[in-house]
């Protein structure tokens, strides 16, 4: 499990085993850089925070502090089948948190959020992403990574699979939108009944929430109103995939599995996908959302994309969880790739992702 956040400085210049069943998220590194060569540069990792329990994502708050979601380490409560470890169970504990990092100090400003994890604390799902609205109110999405019907019948912790509104003053939260229940009742992609709210942005008073389990984006008002399907990511035919076992089928239906979402400086919404099993190398894509909210192909040639961000110059950054198929062992390093407005790609960091972030 990951307990550290690093500041990344470039020295001269990122079975149905889809992410429906893949609860881990590689934490985006904070990084500083200048543009240069198209190959990865040597990097130095400087410790920014430590003692974190499975950090998942981060954002800068309206106060200028850095806020980090911690998915927690589960606990000894009710258990459900692990979505990614056959025969194992992930169990509940109130170990999720939000940490604030400011002026070299770190403090958990929210504790007790629900978490599910294996007994050793890995494969955790819990608080996944955090964002602030224009009034400074904080929101978190809490994942689940499983059949949403099990949340209420087995785990019996309704905060899973929700958009939550946080109150830092009282260390409390309220349930704003039930994303897991929406998947249970609607199943927009008509695929497996699985929910794993994973990443979100706030846009014009609405939260646009990626449910990586459901292969869709949901839209909901910040008051919980008008929860609807915004975008569905359809599967596509894929020939001659490489499997971790021999004699796989010559063609599969490859799921997209959206993971990261960001709004560019010009207001365009961008989404990255991880791809479904067997996570073919070079097949992860970047999409934009059109006027009808349908995904429009933007770029490909990536592997296991997990997050996306922009800087003020409209440079785009994507994070690869691993530069090789996610089932390979030992895992390959992850990378951060910069894409300039004219399409030039530069790998600005390559880091052994799972050793840093799991």
Order of alpha helices (4+ residues) and beta strands (2+ residues): beta-beta-beta-beta-beta-beta-beta-beta-beta-beta-beta-beta-alpha-beta-beta-beta-beta-beta-beta-beta-beta-beta-beta-beta-beta-beta-beta-alpha
